[in-house]
């Protein structure tokens, strides 16, 4: 067709202009993916940075004002996107910026479990009319994957045809099968998915600011509910964080590895660690492996997770997770935190603490080392130690200590503290403490009690 067109008696300049236009259009088609949604969304809370739709969870999105700004921007740009509001349990499909379909969300991941549905900005990664889940050994009709092991789908059923019970959930956004088919037929691969939950929204709790003297080089003390900073010092300075790294190792394992998966220990997983536990040929579930990872800071457990698929890929997923949480100054080079190049800031670690507290509280719970009921039975080792400080403090929600020559002593800790009669989640992040991280955090706890009206021992 083009050849016949070019045979006409046209000026040379016009022929060259037509060819140039077609070539440029082809480049745009390839670069933007046309309907592939590879373009970036400028979030209103950022100055210059862009966040791609395949970026992952965005804690800032969980603030209601920012979420509404992002949603409004998509509407103004007449974009096609999905909004899943986990507070109202409604899923809405927008076409050209207009809501064209709204359906009920029947179930989501149970709060506090490792399969809790995560808030964030995602995209539809793939579509299958009837996906078989290796996690639950069930069929998921009209499945649309949007983040790791999380899907939007219809009512699942077992291979024999029996529907799963209403209490069963693997963390996916479950619709009725009829509604899932409607959504499936409207969405395209790459379409943005906004997952929002009201629990992240800041409240209006106010503090009076007074600051104690802390010996550590870097620290940040802030409320996880309203982001209020009680006090800080050099909280944006990039420093080594040692085994605090393992909190992100646990997150990456939880979101990219089936925690029911049985891991066979190989010789490559046996590495130097403070308390050797694993043996070559031993079989242990991924979930149980979280206990030595978080309580005894096991380098063996971290290496086992990293080697389950591919070590380099696992570390890339850790860095992607950090980026997805807004940890812009964080970098990981290994899963154990043994390398001095595992770096972050107190501000970045606050973003991590916020995500853990709201979306992955089971990680914090394991890190306390306290026995408790869970669906997976007791810890794999009955004599398991807990290297994390403050495990005997009932207000300690969880966290992780880190020690190395490069990082000195460091800790991320979350406490639920009674302040003026209201229980508040306080993140205390202390980095670069010269062998005094326990003293520093104890001083912060006592100061909080004295200055904000808590009663009784913390």
ZAPA-599157 format. One record per residue (C-alpha): x negated, y, z negated. Coordinates in Angstrom, 2 decimals. Layout:
ZAPA-599157
+---------+---------+---------+
:       x :       y :       z :
+---------+---------+---------+
:       X :       Y :       Z :
...
+---------+---------+---------+
END
This chain:
ZAPA-599157
+---------+---------+---------+
:       x :       y :       z :
+---------+---------+---------+
:    0.00 :    0.00 :    0.00 :
:   -2.81 :    2.38 :   -0.97 :
:   -4.75 :    1.41 :    2.20 :
:   -1.76 :    2.29 :    4.41 :
:   -1.30 :    5.53 :    2.55 :
:   -4.92 :    6.50 :    3.05 :
:   -4.68 :    5.83 :    6.81 :
:   -2.47 :    8.90 :    7.11 :
:   -4.09 :   12.08 :    8.31 :
:   -4.87 :   13.65 :    4.94 :
:   -7.62 :   16.14 :    4.02 :
:  -10.68 :   14.55 :    2.44 :
:  -10.32 :   16.65 :   -0.73 :
:   -6.77 :   15.38 :   -1.26 :
:   -7.82 :   11.73 :   -0.80 :
:  -10.61 :   12.16 :   -3.36 :
:   -8.22 :   13.86 :   -5.79 :
:   -5.74 :   10.97 :   -5.50 :
:   -8.45 :    8.36 :   -6.07 :
:   -9.80 :   10.31 :   -9.06 :
:   -6.35 :   10.63 :  -10.61 :
:   -5.69 :    6.89 :  -10.22 :
:   -9.07 :    6.03 :  -11.73 :
:   -8.50 :    8.31 :  -14.73 :
:   -5.01 :    6.89 :  -15.28 :
:   -6.45 :    3.39 :  -15.21 :
:   -9.01 :    4.38 :  -17.81 :
:   -6.30 :    5.76 :  -20.09 :
:   -4.25 :    2.60 :  -19.63 :
:   -7.24 :    0.50 :  -20.70 :
:   -8.40 :    2.81 :  -23.49 :
:   -5.05 :    3.39 :  -25.15 :
:   -3.65 :   -0.05 :  -24.50 :
:   -0.49 :    1.68 :  -23.17 :
:    2.04 :    0.00 :  -25.45 :
:   -0.68 :   -1.46 :  -27.69 :
:   -0.53 :    1.30 :  -30.34 :
:   -4.30 :    1.53 :  -30.55 :
:   -4.07 :    5.29 :  -30.96 :
:   -4.76 :    6.79 :  -34.39 :
:   -2.43 :    8.55 :  -36.78 :
:   -3.70 :   11.74 :  -38.43 :
:   -2.46 :   11.49 :  -41.99 :
:   -1.45 :   14.87 :  -43.43 :
:   -3.59 :   14.46 :  -46.55 :
:   -6.78 :   14.23 :  -44.48 :
:   -8.69 :   17.04 :  -42.82 :
:  -10.39 :   15.43 :  -39.86 :
:  -10.43 :   11.69 :  -40.45 :
:   -8.19 :    9.33 :  -38.51 :
:   -6.73 :    6.08 :  -39.74 :
:   -5.92 :    3.34 :  -37.27 :
:   -2.80 :    1.29 :  -37.70 :
:   -4.86 :   -1.86 :  -38.18 :
:   -6.61 :   -0.24 :  -41.15 :
:   -4.73 :   -1.89 :  -44.02 :
:   -3.27 :   -0.77 :  -47.35 :
:   -3.26 :    2.96 :  -48.02 :
:   -2.73 :    3.83 :  -51.70 :
:   -2.14 :    7.48 :  -50.74 :
:    0.84 :    6.30 :  -48.71 :
:    2.43 :    5.08 :  -51.91 :
:    2.83 :    8.68 :  -53.10 :
:    6.33 :    9.55 :  -52.03 :
:    5.43 :   12.95 :  -50.61 :
:    2.65 :   11.56 :  -48.41 :
:    4.77 :    8.62 :  -47.30 :
:    7.51 :   11.01 :  -46.19 :
:    5.00 :   13.18 :  -44.34 :
:    3.66 :   10.18 :  -42.44 :
:    7.17 :    9.00 :  -41.65 :
:    8.20 :   12.50 :  -40.52 :
:    5.14 :   12.71 :  -38.28 :
:    6.05 :    9.44 :  -36.58 :
:    9.61 :   10.65 :  -36.10 :
:    8.46 :   14.02 :  -34.71 :
:    6.19 :   12.19 :  -32.27 :
:    9.15 :   10.02 :  -31.25 :
:    7.21 :    6.88 :  -32.08 :
:    8.46 :    3.33 :  -32.37 :
:    7.77 :    1.97 :  -35.87 :
:    9.09 :   -0.17 :  -38.73 :
:    9.78 :    1.11 :  -42.24 :
:   10.03 :   -1.49 :  -45.02 :
:   11.12 :    0.14 :  -48.27 :
:   10.52 :   -2.40 :  -51.04 :
:   12.31 :   -0.19 :  -53.58 :
:   15.63 :    0.03 :  -51.72 :
:   15.06 :   -3.39 :  -50.09 :
:   15.88 :   -1.99 :  -46.64 :
:   13.96 :   -2.54 :  -43.39 :
:   14.56 :    0.00 :  -40.63 :
:   13.43 :   -0.13 :  -37.00 :
:   12.80 :    3.22 :  -35.34 :
:   12.75 :    3.61 :  -31.55 :
:   11.62 :    6.90 :  -30.10 :
:   11.72 :    8.38 :  -33.60 :
:   15.36 :    7.38 :  -34.16 :
:   16.63 :    4.69 :  -36.54 :
:   18.29 :    2.07 :  -34.35 :
:   18.53 :   -0.89 :  -36.74 :
:   18.62 :   -1.27 :  -40.52 :
:   18.78 :   -4.63 :  -42.30 :
:   18.59 :   -5.94 :  -45.85 :
:   15.30 :   -7.27 :  -47.23 :
:   16.36 :  -10.43 :  -49.04 :
:   13.14 :  -11.25 :  -50.88 :
:    9.63 :   -9.92 :  -51.38 :
:    6.60 :  -11.10 :  -53.34 :
:    7.10 :  -11.31 :  -57.09 :
:    5.60 :   -8.36 :  -58.95 :
:    2.40 :   -9.25 :  -60.78 :
:    1.74 :  -12.39 :  -58.73 :
:   -1.08 :  -12.89 :  -56.24 :
:    1.54 :  -13.01 :  -53.47 :
:    3.04 :   -9.60 :  -54.36 :
:    3.89 :   -7.77 :  -51.12 :
:    1.33 :   -4.93 :  -50.63 :
:    2.29 :   -1.35 :  -49.79 :
:    0.42 :    0.35 :  -46.94 :
:    0.17 :    1.25 :  -43.26 :
:   -0.06 :   -1.79 :  -41.02 :
:    0.83 :   -2.92 :  -37.51 :
:    2.54 :   -5.96 :  -36.06 :
:   -0.41 :   -8.26 :  -35.40 :
:    1.43 :  -11.13 :  -33.72 :
:    4.89 :  -12.57 :  -33.06 :
:    6.10 :  -16.18 :  -33.11 :
:    9.64 :  -17.42 :  -32.69 :
:    9.05 :  -20.17 :  -35.25 :
:    5.78 :  -19.96 :  -37.18 :
:    4.71 :  -22.91 :  -39.35 :
:    3.17 :  -21.66 :  -42.60 :
:    0.22 :  -23.72 :  -43.78 :
:    0.61 :  -22.01 :  -47.17 :
:    4.13 :  -23.13 :  -47.98 :
:    4.39 :  -25.99 :  -45.46 :
:    7.58 :  -24.40 :  -44.13 :
:    8.83 :  -23.01 :  -40.83 :
:    9.37 :  -19.25 :  -40.66 :
:   11.81 :  -18.32 :  -37.87 :
:   11.21 :  -15.08 :  -35.95 :
:    7.88 :  -14.38 :  -37.63 :
:    6.01 :  -11.10 :  -37.27 :
:    2.57 :  -10.97 :  -38.96 :
:    1.55 :   -7.54 :  -40.29 :
:   -1.31 :   -8.09 :  -42.79 :
:   -3.43 :  -11.15 :  -43.42 :
:   -1.10 :  -13.82 :  -44.75 :
:    1.96 :  -11.54 :  -44.93 :
:    4.84 :  -11.72 :  -42.43 :
:    8.29 :  -10.34 :  -41.71 :
:   10.49 :  -13.37 :  -40.96 :
:   13.87 :  -15.08 :  -41.30 :
:   14.91 :  -17.62 :  -43.92 :
:   12.22 :  -20.36 :  -44.06 :
:   12.98 :  -24.06 :  -44.07 :
:   11.14 :  -27.34 :  -44.62 :
:   10.22 :  -29.69 :  -41.73 :
:   13.30 :  -31.76 :  -42.50 :
:   15.51 :  -28.72 :  -42.00 :
:   16.29 :  -27.95 :  -45.66 :
:   16.20 :  -24.19 :  -46.40 :
:   13.86 :  -23.04 :  -49.17 :
:   15.43 :  -21.84 :  -52.40 :
:   16.18 :  -18.16 :  -52.93 :
:   13.51 :  -18.00 :  -55.64 :
:   10.73 :  -19.21 :  -53.32 :
:    8.47 :  -16.50 :  -51.91 :
:    4.95 :  -16.36 :  -50.55 :
:    4.92 :  -12.56 :  -50.54 :
:    6.41 :  -12.06 :  -47.09 :
:    9.26 :   -9.70 :  -46.28 :
:   12.17 :  -12.10 :  -45.83 :
:   15.27 :  -11.19 :  -43.84 :
:   18.28 :  -13.25 :  -42.91 :
:   17.46 :  -15.35 :  -39.85 :
:   20.04 :  -13.44 :  -37.82 :
:   18.58 :  -10.05 :  -38.81 :
:   15.01 :  -11.28 :  -38.25 :
:   15.91 :  -12.21 :  -34.67 :
:   17.32 :   -8.72 :  -34.09 :
:   14.15 :   -7.12 :  -35.42 :
:   11.96 :   -9.56 :  -33.51 :
:   13.62 :   -8.60 :  -30.22 :
:   13.06 :   -4.89 :  -30.84 :
:    9.45 :   -4.80 :  -32.04 :
:    6.27 :   -5.07 :  -30.00 :
:    2.83 :   -6.28 :  -31.02 :
:    0.87 :   -3.32 :  -32.34 :
:    3.92 :   -1.41 :  -33.58 :
:    3.20 :    0.50 :  -36.83 :
:    4.66 :   -0.91 :  -40.05 :
:    5.08 :    1.36 :  -43.09 :
:    5.51 :   -0.61 :  -46.32 :
:    6.46 :    1.57 :  -49.28 :
:    7.30 :    0.95 :  -52.93 :
:    8.47 :    3.61 :  -55.37 :
:    6.29 :    2.26 :  -58.20 :
:    3.29 :    4.12 :  -56.76 :
:    4.96 :    7.54 :  -56.94 :
:    3.33 :    9.91 :  -59.43 :
:    5.36 :   11.11 :  -62.38 :
:    5.25 :   14.42 :  -64.24 :
:    3.45 :   13.25 :  -67.38 :
:    1.08 :   16.03 :  -68.54 :
:   -2.19 :   15.96 :  -70.48 :
:   -4.13 :   18.51 :  -72.50 :
:   -7.72 :   18.53 :  -71.31 :
:  -10.59 :   18.17 :  -73.75 :
:  -13.79 :   16.26 :  -73.01 :
:  -16.09 :   14.15 :  -75.18 :
:  -19.81 :   13.69 :  -74.60 :
:  -20.69 :   10.49 :  -72.70 :
:  -24.24 :    9.24 :  -72.12 :
:  -23.61 :    7.51 :  -68.76 :
:  -24.70 :    9.23 :  -65.56 :
:  -21.31 :    8.89 :  -63.85 :
:  -17.84 :    8.36 :  -65.22 :
:  -14.18 :    9.00 :  -64.54 :
:  -11.23 :    8.65 :  -66.91 :
:   -7.83 :    9.05 :  -65.30 :
:   -4.17 :    8.01 :  -65.53 :
:   -3.25 :    5.44 :  -62.87 :
:    0.37 :    6.63 :  -62.79 :
:   -0.03 :   10.33 :  -62.03 :
:   -3.74 :   10.48 :  -61.08 :
:   -4.41 :   12.99 :  -63.86 :
:   -8.13 :   13.16 :  -64.65 :
:   -8.78 :   13.38 :  -68.37 :
:  -12.46 :   14.07 :  -67.75 :
:  -15.27 :   13.09 :  -65.40 :
:  -18.90 :   13.54 :  -64.58 :
:  -20.45 :   13.21 :  -61.11 :
:  -17.56 :   10.90 :  -60.20 :
:  -18.20 :   11.27 :  -56.45 :
:  -21.90 :   10.32 :  -56.58 :
:  -22.75 :    7.11 :  -54.72 :
:  -24.49 :    4.60 :  -57.00 :
:  -25.01 :    0.80 :  -57.26 :
:  -22.11 :   -1.04 :  -58.94 :
:  -23.53 :   -4.57 :  -59.42 :
:  -20.87 :   -7.20 :  -60.21 :
:  -17.94 :   -4.78 :  -60.20 :
:  -18.17 :   -5.85 :  -56.54 :
:  -16.50 :   -9.14 :  -57.51 :
:  -13.13 :   -7.40 :  -57.96 :
:  -13.10 :   -6.77 :  -54.21 :
:  -14.35 :  -10.32 :  -53.63 :
:  -11.28 :  -11.54 :  -55.52 :
:   -8.96 :   -9.25 :  -53.54 :
:  -10.39 :  -10.39 :  -50.23 :
:  -10.06 :  -14.04 :  -51.23 :
:   -6.46 :  -13.48 :  -52.35 :
:   -5.42 :  -11.81 :  -49.11 :
:   -7.35 :  -13.84 :  -46.55 :
:   -7.70 :  -17.28 :  -48.14 :
:   -4.84 :  -19.51 :  -49.23 :
:   -5.40 :  -19.60 :  -52.98 :
:   -3.90 :  -23.10 :  -53.01 :
:   -6.70 :  -24.18 :  -50.68 :
:   -9.13 :  -26.79 :  -51.98 :
:  -12.75 :  -25.68 :  -51.62 :
:  -15.48 :  -28.33 :  -51.49 :
:  -18.71 :  -27.09 :  -53.06 :
:  -21.73 :  -27.39 :  -50.76 :
:  -25.43 :  -27.00 :  -51.50 :
:  -25.39 :  -23.51 :  -49.94 :
:  -22.94 :  -22.38 :  -52.63 :
:  -25.25 :  -23.32 :  -55.50 :
:  -27.13 :  -20.08 :  -56.15 :
:  -28.76 :  -18.53 :  -59.22 :
:  -26.13 :  -17.32 :  -61.68 :
:  -25.83 :  -16.54 :  -65.37 :
:  -23.85 :  -19.67 :  -66.22 :
:  -24.03 :  -22.51 :  -63.65 :
:  -20.72 :  -24.34 :  -63.33 :
:  -20.32 :  -25.78 :  -59.87 :
:  -21.67 :  -29.08 :  -58.52 :
:  -22.25 :  -30.23 :  -54.96 :
:  -19.25 :  -32.20 :  -53.75 :
:  -16.95 :  -30.78 :  -56.43 :
:  -13.46 :  -29.89 :  -55.24 :
:  -11.72 :  -26.89 :  -56.76 :
:   -8.79 :  -24.72 :  -55.70 :
:   -9.50 :  -21.18 :  -54.57 :
:   -7.22 :  -19.88 :  -57.34 :
:   -9.13 :  -21.71 :  -60.06 :
:  -12.40 :  -20.40 :  -58.63 :
:  -11.24 :  -16.89 :  -59.54 :
:  -11.75 :  -17.67 :  -63.25 :
:  -15.55 :  -18.11 :  -63.25 :
:  -15.80 :  -15.33 :  -60.64 :
:  -14.06 :  -12.73 :  -62.81 :
:  -14.73 :  -13.95 :  -66.36 :
:  -18.31 :  -15.22 :  -66.14 :
:  -19.28 :  -13.10 :  -63.13 :
:  -20.27 :  -16.29 :  -61.31 :
:  -22.49 :  -15.73 :  -58.28 :
:  -21.73 :  -19.33 :  -57.34 :
:  -18.00 :  -18.63 :  -57.14 :
:  -18.59 :  -15.46 :  -55.10 :
:  -20.82 :  -17.38 :  -52.68 :
:  -18.28 :  -20.20 :  -52.44 :
:  -15.59 :  -17.73 :  -51.37 :
:  -17.91 :  -16.05 :  -48.87 :
:  -19.01 :  -19.37 :  -47.37 :
:  -15.48 :  -20.77 :  -47.10 :
:  -15.25 :  -19.30 :  -43.61 :
:  -18.28 :  -17.25 :  -42.63 :
:  -20.35 :  -15.16 :  -45.04 :
:  -20.89 :  -12.25 :  -42.66 :
:  -17.20 :  -12.13 :  -41.74 :
:  -16.17 :  -12.26 :  -45.42 :
:  -18.37 :   -9.26 :  -46.27 :
:  -16.89 :   -7.40 :  -43.29 :
:  -13.43 :   -8.12 :  -44.66 :
:  -14.55 :   -6.78 :  -48.05 :
:  -15.73 :   -3.55 :  -46.44 :
:  -12.52 :   -3.32 :  -44.43 :
:  -10.53 :   -3.77 :  -47.65 :
:  -12.50 :   -0.98 :  -49.30 :
:  -11.85 :    1.31 :  -46.33 :
:   -8.19 :    0.37 :  -46.43 :
:   -8.00 :    1.47 :  -50.06 :
:   -9.53 :    4.87 :  -49.29 :
:  -12.91 :    3.89 :  -50.74 :
:  -14.79 :    5.95 :  -48.17 :
:  -18.13 :    5.97 :  -50.01 :
:  -18.23 :    2.25 :  -50.76 :
:  -20.34 :   -0.39 :  -49.03 :
:  -20.87 :   -4.09 :  -49.69 :
:  -23.73 :   -6.27 :  -48.45 :
:  -22.82 :   -9.45 :  -50.33 :
:  -19.89 :  -10.94 :  -52.23 :
:  -21.68 :  -11.30 :  -55.57 :
:  -22.85 :   -7.71 :  -56.04 :
:  -26.42 :   -8.87 :  -56.55 :
:  -27.78 :   -6.56 :  -53.86 :
:  -28.66 :   -3.02 :  -54.89 :
:  -26.98 :   -1.83 :  -51.70 :
:  -23.53 :   -2.71 :  -53.05 :
:  -22.59 :    0.90 :  -53.76 :
:  -19.56 :    2.99 :  -54.63 :
:  -18.38 :    6.01 :  -56.61 :
:  -16.25 :    6.35 :  -59.71 :
:  -13.56 :    8.00 :  -57.58 :
:  -13.55 :    5.12 :  -55.12 :
:  -13.32 :    2.63 :  -57.98 :
:  -10.32 :    4.53 :  -59.32 :
:   -8.57 :    3.80 :  -56.00 :
:   -9.48 :    0.14 :  -56.51 :
:   -8.12 :    0.15 :  -60.07 :
:   -4.88 :    1.74 :  -58.88 :
:   -4.37 :   -0.95 :  -56.25 :
:   -5.21 :   -3.74 :  -58.69 :
:   -2.81 :   -2.42 :  -61.31 :
:    0.09 :   -1.93 :  -58.88 :
:   -0.41 :   -4.70 :  -56.32 :
:   -2.75 :   -7.37 :  -57.68 :
:   -2.29 :   -7.34 :  -61.46 :
:   -2.99 :  -11.08 :  -61.62 :
:   -6.66 :  -10.28 :  -60.87 :
:   -6.81 :   -8.01 :  -63.90 :
:   -5.01 :  -10.59 :  -66.02 :
:   -7.57 :  -13.28 :  -65.18 :
:  -10.41 :  -10.88 :  -66.02 :
:   -9.18 :  -10.49 :  -69.61 :
:  -10.12 :  -14.12 :  -70.28 :
:   -7.02 :  -14.58 :  -72.42 :
:   -5.12 :  -17.86 :  -72.12 :
:   -1.65 :  -17.48 :  -70.73 :
:    1.03 :  -19.24 :  -68.79 :
:    0.73 :  -19.26 :  -65.04 :
:    2.08 :  -21.36 :  -62.20 :
:   -1.31 :  -22.94 :  -61.52 :
:   -2.09 :  -24.54 :  -64.83 :
:   -4.94 :  -23.81 :  -67.23 :
:   -8.37 :  -22.51 :  -66.15 :
:  -10.60 :  -25.22 :  -64.63 :
:  -13.20 :  -25.00 :  -67.40 :
:  -11.97 :  -25.21 :  -70.99 :
:  -15.15 :  -23.64 :  -72.41 :
:  -15.09 :  -20.70 :  -70.02 :
:  -16.75 :  -17.57 :  -71.43 :
:  -15.71 :  -13.99 :  -70.79 :
:  -18.51 :  -11.53 :  -70.16 :
:  -16.11 :   -8.61 :  -69.81 :
:  -15.99 :   -6.37 :  -72.86 :
:  -12.86 :   -5.58 :  -74.90 :
:  -11.16 :   -8.92 :  -74.23 :
:  -10.09 :   -8.96 :  -77.89 :
:   -8.47 :   -5.52 :  -77.54 :
:   -4.72 :   -5.99 :  -76.92 :
:   -4.57 :   -2.75 :  -74.92 :
:   -7.18 :   -4.05 :  -72.43 :
:   -5.35 :   -4.88 :  -69.17 :
:   -8.45 :   -6.05 :  -67.33 :
:  -11.56 :   -5.01 :  -65.48 :
:  -15.10 :   -6.03 :  -64.64 :
:  -18.53 :   -5.39 :  -66.10 :
:  -21.66 :   -5.13 :  -63.99 :
:  -25.32 :   -5.27 :  -64.91 :
:  -28.42 :   -5.04 :  -62.72 :
:  -31.73 :   -3.24 :  -62.59 :
:  -30.40 :   -0.87 :  -59.95 :
:  -26.98 :   -0.26 :  -61.54 :
:  -28.09 :   -0.53 :  -65.21 :
:  -24.77 :   -1.15 :  -67.04 :
:  -21.42 :   -0.35 :  -65.50 :
:  -17.77 :   -1.20 :  -66.01 :
:  -14.34 :   -0.64 :  -64.53 :
:  -11.74 :   -1.11 :  -67.25 :
:   -7.99 :   -0.52 :  -67.42 :
:   -6.20 :    0.01 :  -70.73 :
:   -2.54 :    0.55 :  -71.50 :
:   -2.69 :    3.15 :  -74.27 :
:    0.11 :    4.60 :  -76.37 :
:   -0.11 :    8.34 :  -75.80 :
:    2.43 :   10.54 :  -77.56 :
:    4.78 :    7.58 :  -77.74 :
:    4.44 :    6.61 :  -74.07 :
:    2.36 :    3.67 :  -72.88 :
:    0.03 :    4.93 :  -70.12 :
:   -2.36 :    2.94 :  -67.84 :
:   -5.77 :    4.58 :  -68.16 :
:   -8.67 :    3.66 :  -65.89 :
:  -12.08 :    4.11 :  -67.48 :
:  -14.96 :    3.84 :  -65.01 :
:  -18.48 :    4.17 :  -66.39 :
:  -21.53 :    3.84 :  -64.11 :
:  -25.25 :    4.09 :  -64.78 :
:  -25.10 :    3.58 :  -68.53 :
:  -28.49 :    2.87 :  -70.08 :
:  -27.45 :   -0.23 :  -72.00 :
:  -24.61 :    1.63 :  -73.70 :
:  -21.54 :    0.96 :  -71.56 :
:  -19.66 :   -0.60 :  -74.51 :
:  -20.46 :    2.40 :  -76.70 :
:  -19.40 :    4.83 :  -73.97 :
:  -16.05 :    3.16 :  -73.37 :
:  -15.38 :    2.80 :  -77.12 :
:  -16.06 :    6.49 :  -77.53 :
:  -13.63 :    7.28 :  -74.71 :
:  -10.93 :    5.08 :  -76.30 :
:  -11.34 :    6.73 :  -79.71 :
:  -11.34 :   10.18 :  -78.15 :
:   -8.13 :    9.40 :  -76.27 :
:   -6.49 :    8.26 :  -79.49 :
:   -7.54 :   11.36 :  -81.40 :
:   -6.68 :   13.88 :  -78.70 :
:   -3.44 :   12.47 :  -77.29 :
:   -1.57 :   11.39 :  -80.39 :
:   -1.89 :    7.58 :  -80.33 :
:   -1.21 :    5.88 :  -83.63 :
:   -2.85 :    2.80 :  -85.13 :
:   -5.97 :    1.07 :  -83.86 :
:   -6.46 :    0.95 :  -80.10 :
+---------+---------+---------+
END
